[in-house]
Amino acid sequence: MKRLTHKEEEIMTILWRLEKAFVNDILNEMDEPTPPYNTVSSIVRKLVADGLVGYEAFGKTHRYFPILKKEDYRANAFRRFMDNYFSGSPAALLSYFVEEEKLRPEEIDKLLEDIKKRDE
């Protein structure tokens, strides 16, 4: 799966949330300072060309919608993250949260309970 740039990911996140949007709708959801209209339009057209976004035409105006599912991108991005920072080990990732992020005992108990339910 193609790795998205920061701006592409920001636009996809907005499209996932709104489900359908015109470029102006996307701009209205972006944090300040917002990029120029033409920049956002170019990024969206690139996402269309990559097959990640579709559109409906209304004359010269287009309303865009995500083709790439958020869950698919999240799984792929998270796998890359885990591979890059935790040698692909879920145990190393959980250990990080326990040791560095100070996961509370009740949170650990809840995770263990969820794991046991999954294995039943």
OpenMM code with the backbone's topology and positions (N, CA, C; nanometers):
from openmm import Vec3, app, unit

residues = "MET LYS ARG LEU THR HIS LYS GLU GLU GLU ILE MET THR ILE LEU TRP ARG LEU GLU LYS ALA PHE VAL ASN ASP ILE LEU ASN GLU MET ASP GLU PRO THR PRO PRO TYR ASN THR VAL SER SER ILE VAL ARG LYS LEU VAL ALA ASP GLY LEU VAL GLY TYR GLU ALA PHE GLY LYS THR HIS ARG TYR PHE PRO ILE LEU LYS LYS GLU ASP TYR ARG ALA ASN ALA PHE ARG ARG PHE MET ASP ASN TYR PHE SER GLY SER PRO ALA ALA LEU LEU SER TYR PHE VAL GLU GLU GLU LYS LEU ARG PRO GLU GLU ILE ASP LYS LEU LEU GLU ASP ILE LYS LYS ARG ASP GLU".split()
positions = [
    Vec3(0.0842, -0.1181, 0.0000),
    Vec3(0.0000, 0.0000, 0.0000),
    Vec3(0.0885, 0.1242, 0.0000),
    Vec3(0.0467, 0.2245, -0.0752),
    Vec3(0.1206, 0.3490, -0.0854),
    Vec3(0.1218, 0.4213, 0.0490),
    Vec3(0.2375, 0.4734, 0.0831),
    Vec3(0.2481, 0.5528, 0.2051),
    Vec3(0.2092, 0.6964, 0.1719),
    Vec3(0.1181, 0.7531, 0.2489),
    Vec3(0.0706, 0.8879, 0.2237),
    Vec3(0.1623, 0.9917, 0.2869),
    Vec3(0.1729, 1.1078, 0.2201),
    Vec3(0.2450, 1.2198, 0.2800),
    Vec3(0.1594, 1.2746, 0.3943),
    Vec3(0.2175, 1.3641, 0.4721),
    Vec3(0.1445, 1.4239, 0.5841),
    Vec3(0.0179, 1.4938, 0.5352),
    Vec3(0.0273, 1.5743, 0.4296),
    Vec3(-0.0884, 1.6472, 0.3779),
    Vec3(-0.1918, 1.5520, 0.3159),
    Vec3(-0.1453, 1.4484, 0.2454),
    Vec3(-0.2381, 1.3495, 0.1898),
    Vec3(-0.3147, 1.2805, 0.3023),
    Vec3(-0.2433, 1.2453, 0.4080),
    Vec3(-0.3072, 1.1794, 0.5222),
    Vec3(-0.4077, 1.2727, 0.5896),
    Vec3(-0.3724, 1.3996, 0.6012),
    Vec3(-0.4639, 1.4966, 0.6612),
    Vec3(-0.5927, 1.5071, 0.5781),
    Vec3(-0.5780, 1.5121, 0.4461),
    Vec3(-0.6950, 1.5207, 0.3581),
    Vec3(-0.7776, 1.3922, 0.3649),
    Vec3(-0.7113, 1.2777, 0.3649),
    Vec3(-0.7849, 1.1510, 0.3757),
    Vec3(-0.8610, 1.1441, 0.5078),
    Vec3(-0.7999, 1.1900, 0.6154),
    Vec3(-0.8662, 1.1891, 0.7462),
    Vec3(-0.9938, 1.2730, 0.7417),
    Vec3(-0.9855, 1.3869, 0.6758),
    Vec3(-1.1034, 1.4724, 0.6615),
    Vec3(-1.2097, 1.4024, 0.5770),
    Vec3(-1.1686, 1.3419, 0.4662),
    Vec3(-1.2648, 1.2712, 0.3810),
    Vec3(-1.3276, 1.1531, 0.4543),
    Vec3(-1.2496, 1.0799, 0.5324),
    Vec3(-1.3069, 0.9685, 0.6098),
    Vec3(-1.4132, 1.0204, 0.7062),
    Vec3(-1.3862, 1.1349, 0.7666),
    Vec3(-1.4803, 1.1909, 0.8635),
    Vec3(-1.6058, 1.2462, 0.7945),
    Vec3(-1.5871, 1.3213, 0.6849),
    Vec3(-1.7006, 1.3842, 0.6171),
    Vec3(-1.7732, 1.2902, 0.5200),
    Vec3(-1.7048, 1.1890, 0.4730),
    Vec3(-1.7539, 1.0902, 0.3770),
    Vec3(-1.7623, 1.1435, 0.2341),
    Vec3(-1.8101, 1.2640, 0.2147),
    Vec3(-1.8117, 1.3303, 0.0837),
    Vec3(-1.7828, 1.4777, 0.1065),
    Vec3(-1.7006, 1.5375, 0.0183),
    Vec3(-1.6652, 1.6775, 0.0406),
    Vec3(-1.6135, 1.7428, -0.0869),
    Vec3(-1.6431, 1.8710, -0.0996),
    Vec3(-1.5832, 1.9546, -0.2025),
    Vec3(-1.4507, 2.0065, -0.1476),
    Vec3(-1.3655, 2.0598, -0.2333),
    Vec3(-1.2358, 2.1112, -0.1877),
    Vec3(-1.2558, 2.2168, -0.0797),
    Vec3(-1.3546, 2.3042, -0.0952),
    Vec3(-1.3793, 2.4071, 0.0074),
    Vec3(-1.4164, 2.3452, 0.1418),
    Vec3(-1.4907, 2.2341, 0.1392),
    Vec3(-1.5254, 2.1648, 0.2641),
    Vec3(-1.3994, 2.1127, 0.3322),
    Vec3(-1.3083, 2.0589, 0.2515),
    Vec3(-1.1817, 2.0080, 0.3048),
    Vec3(-1.1023, 2.1224, 0.3660),
    Vec3(-1.0925, 2.2340, 0.2945),
    Vec3(-1.0200, 2.3510, 0.3454),
    Vec3(-1.0777, 2.3993, 0.4778),
    Vec3(-1.2105, 2.3980, 0.4885),
    Vec3(-1.2757, 2.4452, 0.6115),
    Vec3(-1.2430, 2.3575, 0.7318),
    Vec3(-1.2054, 2.2330, 0.7087),
    Vec3(-1.1737, 2.1396, 0.8168),
    Vec3(-1.0249, 2.1394, 0.8543),
    Vec3(-0.9422, 2.2053, 0.7734),
    Vec3(-0.7975, 2.2026, 0.7957),
    Vec3(-0.7570, 2.3057, 0.9005),
    Vec3(-0.6499, 2.2722, 0.9732),
    Vec3(-0.5970, 2.3639, 1.0736),
    Vec3(-0.5278, 2.4820, 1.0068),
    Vec3(-0.5253, 2.5930, 1.0787),
    Vec3(-0.4530, 2.7117, 1.0322),
    Vec3(-0.3036, 2.6877, 1.0452),
    Vec3(-0.2224, 2.7385, 0.9608),
    Vec3(-0.2572, 2.8116, 0.8395),
    Vec3(-0.2984, 2.7128, 0.7301),
    Vec3(-0.4117, 2.7386, 0.6685),
    Vec3(-0.4593, 2.6493, 0.5640),
    Vec3(-0.3804, 2.6732, 0.4356),
    Vec3(-0.3528, 2.5659, 0.3638),
    Vec3(-0.2831, 2.5816, 0.2367),
    Vec3(-0.3748, 2.6471, 0.1332),
    Vec3(-0.3176, 2.6968, 0.0249),
    Vec3(-0.4015, 2.7557, -0.0800),
    Vec3(-0.4962, 2.6524, -0.1410),
    Vec3(-0.6094, 2.6998, -0.1921),
    Vec3(-0.7097, 2.6159, -0.2567),
    Vec3(-0.6458, 2.5267, -0.3622),
    Vec3(-0.5616, 2.5854, -0.4484),
    Vec3(-0.5010, 2.5091, -0.5582),
    Vec3(-0.4120, 2.3954, -0.5075),
    Vec3(-0.3465, 2.4158, -0.3955),
    Vec3(-0.2619, 2.3113, -0.3378),
    Vec3(-0.3473, 2.1927, -0.2939),
    Vec3(-0.4549, 2.2207, -0.2216),
    Vec3(-0.5441, 2.1137, -0.1752),
    Vec3(-0.6075, 2.0439, -0.2947),
    Vec3(-0.6507, 2.1215, -0.3933),
    Vec3(-0.7108, 2.0638, -0.5135),
    Vec3(-0.6120, 1.9710, -0.5844),
    Vec3(-0.4861, 2.0122, -0.5934),
    Vec3(-0.3835, 1.9289, -0.6583),
    Vec3(-0.3602, 1.7995, -0.5822),
    Vec3(-0.3559, 1.8077, -0.4500),
    Vec3(-0.3347, 1.6880, -0.3679),
    Vec3(-0.4524, 1.5921, -0.3844),
    Vec3(-0.5738, 1.6463, -0.3841),
    Vec3(-0.6918, 1.5622, -0.4001),
    Vec3(-0.6904, 1.4956, -0.5374),
    Vec3(-0.6554, 1.5703, -0.6422),
    Vec3(-0.6496, 1.5112, -0.7765),
    Vec3(-0.5434, 1.4010, -0.7833),
    Vec3(-0.4328, 1.4182, -0.7111),
    Vec3(-0.3296, 1.3139, -0.7060),
    Vec3(-0.3848, 1.1892, -0.6366),
    Vec3(-0.4607, 1.2079, -0.5291),
    Vec3(-0.5226, 1.0956, -0.4594),
    Vec3(-0.6232, 1.0241, -0.5497),
    Vec3(-0.6922, 1.1009, -0.6347),
    Vec3(-0.7830, 1.0416, -0.7333),
    Vec3(-0.7022, 0.9578, -0.8320),
    Vec3(-0.5927, 1.0160, -0.8842),
    Vec3(-0.5087, 0.9453, -0.9818),
    Vec3(-0.4498, 0.8175, -0.9224),
    Vec3(-0.4231, 0.8180, -0.7920),
    Vec3(-0.3676, 0.7004, -0.7245),
    Vec3(-0.4753, 0.5972, -0.6907),
    Vec3(-0.6017, 0.6303, -0.7178),
    Vec3(-0.7107, 0.5369, -0.6912),
    Vec3(-0.7564, 0.5321, -0.5469),
    Vec3(-0.7174, 0.6324, -0.4687),
    Vec3(-0.7517, 0.6336, -0.3269),
    Vec3(-0.8775, 0.7149, -0.2977),
    Vec3(-0.9124, 0.8026, -0.3914),
    Vec3(-1.0273, 0.8905, -0.3773),
    Vec3(-1.1052, 0.8861, -0.5077),
    Vec3(-1.2375, 0.8903, -0.4975),
    Vec3(-1.3243, 0.8991, -0.6143),
    Vec3(-1.3959, 1.0326, -0.6131),
    Vec3(-1.4728, 1.0580, -0.7157),
    Vec3(-1.5463, 1.1847, -0.7196),
    Vec3(-1.6743, 1.1722, -0.8011),
    Vec3(-1.7645, 1.2651, -0.7712),
    Vec3(-1.8858, 1.2841, -0.8487),
    Vec3(-1.8736, 1.4219, -0.9126),
    Vec3(-1.9009, 1.4313, -1.0412),
    Vec3(-1.8901, 1.5593, -1.1115),
    Vec3(-2.0242, 1.6306, -1.1115),
    Vec3(-2.0201, 1.7593, -1.0837),
    Vec3(-2.1352, 1.8488, -1.0915),
    Vec3(-2.0924, 1.9653, -1.1796),
    Vec3(-2.0989, 1.9445, -1.3091),
    Vec3(-2.0442, 2.0447, -1.4014),
    Vec3(-1.8934, 2.0460, -1.3867),
    Vec3(-1.8388, 2.1635, -1.3574),
    Vec3(-1.6930, 2.1762, -1.3393),
    Vec3(-1.6505, 2.1501, -1.1951),
    Vec3(-1.7461, 2.1281, -1.1090),
    Vec3(-1.7169, 2.1058, -0.9671),
    Vec3(-1.7197, 1.9560, -0.9379),
    Vec3(-1.6337, 1.9151, -0.8452),
    Vec3(-1.6281, 1.7740, -0.8069),
    Vec3(-1.6476, 1.7600, -0.6562),
    Vec3(-1.7245, 1.6583, -0.6207),
    Vec3(-1.7386, 1.6211, -0.4801),
    Vec3(-1.6637, 1.4902, -0.4633),
    Vec3(-1.5712, 1.4888, -0.3672),
    Vec3(-1.4794, 1.3765, -0.3495),
    Vec3(-1.5242, 1.2863, -0.2351),
    Vec3(-1.4863, 1.1590, -0.2465),
    Vec3(-1.5154, 1.0615, -0.1422),
    Vec3(-1.4000, 0.9605, -0.1367),
    Vec3(-1.3742, 0.9059, -0.0180),
    Vec3(-1.2635, 0.8110, -0.0046),
    Vec3(-1.2971, 0.6750, -0.0647),
    Vec3(-1.2039, 0.6190, -0.1360),
    Vec3(-1.2134, 0.4804, -0.1822),
    Vec3(-1.1337, 0.3924, -0.0858),
    Vec3(-1.0158, 0.4418, -0.0490),
    Vec3(-0.9333, 0.3721, 0.0490),
    Vec3(-1.0056, 0.3733, 0.1831),
    Vec3(-1.0229, 0.2570, 0.2415),
    Vec3(-1.0895, 0.2468, 0.3713),
    Vec3(-0.9923, 0.2850, 0.4825),
    Vec3(-1.0453, 0.3591, 0.5778),
    Vec3(-0.9643, 0.4033, 0.6914),
    Vec3(-0.9032, 0.2841, 0.7643),
    Vec3(-0.9818, 0.1780, 0.7822),
    Vec3(-0.9340, 0.0610, 0.8551),
    Vec3(-0.8166, -0.0050, 0.7828),
    Vec3(-0.8222, -0.0089, 0.6496),
    Vec3(-0.7131, -0.0689, 0.5722),
    Vec3(-0.5857, 0.0136, 0.5842),
    Vec3(-0.6001, 0.1467, 0.5745),
    Vec3(-0.4820, 0.2323, 0.5849),
    Vec3(-0.4242, 0.2265, 0.7260),
    Vec3(-0.5121, 0.2296, 0.8258),
    Vec3(-0.4666, 0.2257, 0.9652),
    Vec3(-0.3890, 0.0974, 0.9933),
    Vec3(-0.4409, -0.0160, 0.9475),
    Vec3(-0.3724, -0.1438, 0.9709),
    Vec3(-0.2344, -0.1442, 0.9060),
    Vec3(-0.2265, -0.0927, 0.7834),
    Vec3(-0.0990, -0.0892, 0.7130),
    Vec3(-0.0012, 0.0079, 0.7787),
    Vec3(-0.0502, 0.1269, 0.8150),
    Vec3(0.0353, 0.2276, 0.8785),
    Vec3(0.0836, 0.1792, 1.0151),
    Vec3(-0.0057, 0.1142, 1.0888),
    Vec3(0.0325, 0.0651, 1.2212),
    Vec3(0.1346, -0.0475, 1.2097),
    Vec3(0.1179, -0.1342, 1.1098),
    Vec3(0.2141, -0.2428, 1.0875),
    Vec3(0.3529, -0.1839, 1.0572),
    Vec3(0.3573, -0.0811, 0.9713),
    Vec3(0.4851, -0.0148, 0.9405),
    Vec3(0.5464, 0.0457, 1.0664),
    Vec3(0.4622, 0.1113, 1.1468),
    Vec3(0.5078, 0.1725, 1.2713),
    Vec3(0.5669, 0.0670, 1.3641),
    Vec3(0.4940, -0.0429, 1.3815),
    Vec3(0.5408, -0.1489, 1.4706),
    Vec3(0.6697, -0.2118, 1.4168),
    Vec3(0.6770, -0.2324, 1.2853),
    Vec3(0.7989, -0.2886, 1.2256),
    Vec3(0.9173, -0.1953, 1.2451),
    Vec3(0.8954, -0.0647, 1.2232),
    Vec3(1.0043, 0.0325, 1.2299),
    Vec3(1.0538, 0.0602, 1.3715),
    Vec3(0.9635, 0.0632, 1.4685),
    Vec3(1.0017, 0.1062, 1.6033),
    Vec3(1.0054, -0.0055, 1.7071),
    Vec3(0.9423, -0.1209, 1.6764),
    Vec3(0.9354, -0.2282, 1.7742),
    Vec3(0.9714, -0.3635, 1.7143),
    Vec3(1.0486, -0.3619, 1.6058),
    Vec3(1.0951, -0.4831, 1.5378),
    Vec3(0.9798, -0.5797, 1.5066),
    Vec3(0.8621, -0.5233, 1.4825),
    Vec3(0.7473, -0.6058, 1.4473),
    Vec3(0.6880, -0.6839, 1.5628),
    Vec3(0.7289, -0.6538, 1.6847),
    Vec3(0.6865, -0.7318, 1.8005),
    Vec3(0.5730, -0.6640, 1.8777),
    Vec3(0.4536, -0.7246, 1.8788),
    Vec3(0.3456, -0.6689, 1.9613),
    Vec3(0.3843, -0.6653, 2.1100),
    Vec3(0.4605, -0.7643, 2.1543),
    Vec3(0.5028, -0.7671, 2.2959),
    Vec3(0.5917, -0.6479, 2.3278),
    Vec3(0.6824, -0.6127, 2.2357),
    Vec3(0.7687, -0.4964, 2.2570),
    Vec3(0.6861, -0.3683, 2.2607),
    Vec3(0.5842, -0.3597, 2.1768),
    Vec3(0.4959, -0.2436, 2.1769),
    Vec3(0.4221, -0.2327, 2.3095),
    Vec3(0.3639, -0.3425, 2.3559),
    Vec3(0.2928, -0.3399, 2.4841),
    Vec3(0.3860, -0.3089, 2.5999),
    Vec3(0.5074, -0.3628, 2.5930),
    Vec3(0.6064, -0.3349, 2.6961),
    Vec3(0.6374, -0.1856, 2.7026),
    Vec3(0.6447, -0.1229, 2.5867),
    Vec3(0.6681, 0.0217, 2.5814),
    Vec3(0.5574, 0.0947, 2.6571),
    Vec3(0.4323, 0.0566, 2.6311),
    Vec3(0.3216, 0.1249, 2.6973),
    Vec3(0.3219, 0.1004, 2.8482),
    Vec3(0.3600, -0.0184, 2.8894),
    Vec3(0.3650, -0.0489, 3.0322),
    Vec3(0.4763, 0.0308, 3.0990),
    Vec3(0.5953, 0.0322, 3.0372),
    Vec3(0.7112, 0.0937, 3.1009),
    Vec3(0.7202, 0.2443, 3.0801),
    Vec3(0.6969, 0.2908, 2.9586),
    Vec3(0.7187, 0.4314, 2.9272),
    Vec3(0.5938, 0.5176, 2.9407),
    Vec3(0.4796, 0.4630, 2.9072),
    Vec3(0.3557, 0.5401, 2.9111),
    Vec3(0.2765, 0.5142, 3.0386),
    Vec3(0.3344, 0.4324, 3.1261),
    Vec3(0.2769, 0.4052, 3.2578),
    Vec3(0.1323, 0.3564, 3.2506),
    Vec3(0.1138, 0.2512, 3.1696),
    Vec3(-0.0171, 0.1868, 3.1599),
    Vec3(-0.0589, 0.1415, 3.2991),
    Vec3(-0.1786, 0.1768, 3.3399),
    Vec3(-0.2262, 0.1459, 3.4746),
    Vec3(-0.2620, -0.0021, 3.4866),
    Vec3(-0.2503, -0.0590, 3.6066),
    Vec3(-0.2816, -0.2011, 3.6271),
    Vec3(-0.4217, -0.2397, 3.5791),
    Vec3(-0.5207, -0.1529, 3.6021),
    Vec3(-0.6567, -0.1862, 3.5575),
    Vec3(-0.6663, -0.1871, 3.4051),
    Vec3(-0.5851, -0.1066, 3.3370),
    Vec3(-0.5826, -0.1092, 3.1903),
    Vec3(-0.5182, -0.2396, 3.1410),
    Vec3(-0.4140, -0.2823, 3.2096),
    Vec3(-0.3479, -0.4089, 3.1754),
    Vec3(-0.4451, -0.5252, 3.1981),
    Vec3(-0.5175, -0.5233, 3.3115),
    Vec3(-0.6154, -0.6282, 3.3401),
    Vec3(-0.7225, -0.6338, 3.2307),
    Vec3(-0.7683, -0.5185, 3.1855),
    Vec3(-0.8702, -0.5131, 3.0797),
    Vec3(-0.8144, -0.5719, 2.9503),
    Vec3(-0.6900, -0.5401, 2.9155),
    Vec3(-0.6276, -0.5976, 2.7962),
    Vec3(-0.6175, -0.7496, 2.8076),
    Vec3(-0.5744, -0.7981, 2.9220),
    Vec3(-0.5632, -0.9425, 2.9428),
    Vec3(-0.7000, -1.0097, 2.9321),
    Vec3(-0.8012, -0.9452, 2.9854),
    Vec3(-0.9368, -0.9988, 2.9770),
    Vec3(-0.9816, -1.0067, 2.8303),
    Vec3(-0.9547, -0.9028, 2.7536),
    Vec3(-0.9912, -0.9012, 2.6119),
    Vec3(-0.9164, -1.0103, 2.5340),
    Vec3(-0.7899, -1.0320, 2.5685),
    Vec3(-0.7110, -1.1367, 2.5019),
    Vec3(-0.7692, -1.2739, 2.5333),
    Vec3(-0.8044, -1.2964, 2.6582),
    Vec3(-0.8616, -1.4250, 2.6969),
    Vec3(-0.9951, -1.4502, 2.6282),
    Vec3(-1.0771, -1.3463, 2.6153),
    Vec3(-1.2054, -1.3608, 2.5452),
    Vec3(-1.1854, -1.3946, 2.3989),
    Vec3(-1.0855, -1.3346, 2.3381),
    Vec3(-1.0579, -1.3588, 2.1966),
    Vec3(-1.0153, -1.5025, 2.1738),
    Vec3(-0.9428, -1.5594, 2.2688),
    Vec3(-0.8913, -1.6955, 2.2555),
    Vec3(-0.9961, -1.8026, 2.2874),
    Vec3(-1.1102, -1.7634, 2.3395),
    Vec3(-1.2151, -1.8616, 2.3753),
    Vec3(-1.2880, -1.9112, 2.2536),
] * unit.nanometer
topology = app.Topology()
chain = topology.addChain("A")
for resn in residues:
    res = topology.addResidue(resn, chain)
    for name in ("N", "CA", "C"):
        topology.addAtom(name, app.Element.getBySymbol(name[0]), res)
